[in-house]
Amino acid sequence: MQCVKNFVIGYVRTTTQTTKQNNKLNNEMTKQIFKNTLKTFAFIFFMSAIICCNSNNKVETKNSSTAISENESIPDTIVQFLIISASNDFRNHQPPTPIDFRNVKIGYIKSPNSEKTFLLCGEFLSQENKEWTEFTTIKTSGYEQYLGKTQYCQDATMVLTDENLSVELKNKLTE
């Protein structure tokens, strides 16, 4: 009888310990599931915020870059000044030696006091490396010319986008 009693007491202790261990494991598993769920929710929240911010930036970028105005015109004297200045600069500062032009456009950037600064933007094919390179010619008190991509052309409102500008610039360069 003592043997049965010891067996029952031992079984109850073992069962109680097993139940406590199971409860402890269940609590730890519940905590781990809660942590993982919280991490997932935080990740989804932050990714949604980033995606929303980026999509708003893309809309703003599209609105601010290279607008084309059809209701405005640029005086012919300014157009000729920019073409002659660009061709003279290309002729006088070689290499690179331009052999062709494309995507030549004329527009302006408005300053904070609403003055227009006129510019000519386009691409030229270099004889030396056979690559198309962007350029910008800006009308200042004289002119400035930049080779490579600039923010000026991206921020400009383009008024003249005719293909004849590329031909006219090439013809001026070969005169």
Phi, psi and omega in degrees: 000318177301323180294318179293320181297314179297322179295316180294316180297317179297320180294319180294317178299315181296316179295319179295316178296318179297318179296317178296318178296319178296318178297319179296316178297318178298319178296317179295319178294320178296317178297318181295317178297318179298315179298314180297319178296317179296317178298317180297314179299315180297317179299313180297319179299310181293322178295321177298318179297317180295316180297317179297316180297317180294321180292327175293321179295321180295321178296316179296319180297316180297322181288331187265345186261128173042068173285149178244125181255126179260348184266357184246163175223159178245132180304141182300329179297323179289319178301311181295321178300314181295318180294314179295318179297316180296314182294320177298318181295317178297320181291321186273344183235078179243153353286167001285151180255113180285137177243349177200159179229152174207163177054037180280128183223153176236136180203204182208162172239136177269133176277170180303333179265020175068017173280144179265131172251118185274146180212157177242127181236150177179195178227146175233150177266121183275134178294326185288313185243005175054037178237149175281130181233135178285152175216158178222130173242123184246134176278114175245214173295335169234251173204161172228143177231133180239139175255138184101171183289134178233161177287336181306308183292328179289328182270352187283153169263115184273135181249314179252120181231024184288141177298336180297336179297321178297317180294316181297320179293319179296318179296319179296324181293326183271357179292000000 
